[in-house]
Structure formats: structure tokens, C-alpha cells
């Protein structure tokens, strides 16, 4: 059951990150979900480093997931633009 929650949170975080960062991203639902999951991992690592200990799901965790997904999306765009030039 936890994996389904992770996938849903990943999809939400990825979709919100894509809405917050202007521009086109040619990725589908699966790409958006992966973006959100990687962003959630990044946000979780930062939260653990700052707060320490085991963190449970909370609205602040969702915000961290979205911010992490925004960072991952910006890195993805940077790497992608270099490879097409």
C-alpha cells in the first residue's frame, strides 16, 4: 500500500513542479511521476539532514517533495539543453 502512496505523491509533486517552472517539458505521466519521486527523495534527504531522525508524511514533506522536484526539473533542463547544443 505504501508504494501506491509514494506513486501518488510523486505524481502530484512532479505535476506541481512542472506547473511552477515555466516552459515545455516533453514528458508524459510516467516521466512526471519519476520526476516527483526523485524530487521526493531529494527533499527527504535535505529534510533528514536539517531535522535529523525519521520523518513521517506531512504537508511539509509534500512541500519539500515539490521543491525537490523543481530542483530536479531545473537540473534536467540544464543537462538536456547542453546535450542538444
Secondary structure, 3 states (H helix, E strand, C coil): CHHHHHHHHHHHHHHHHHHHCCCCCCCCHHHHHHHHHHHHHHHHHHHHHHHCCCCCCCHHHHHHHHHHHHHHHHHHHHHHHHHHC
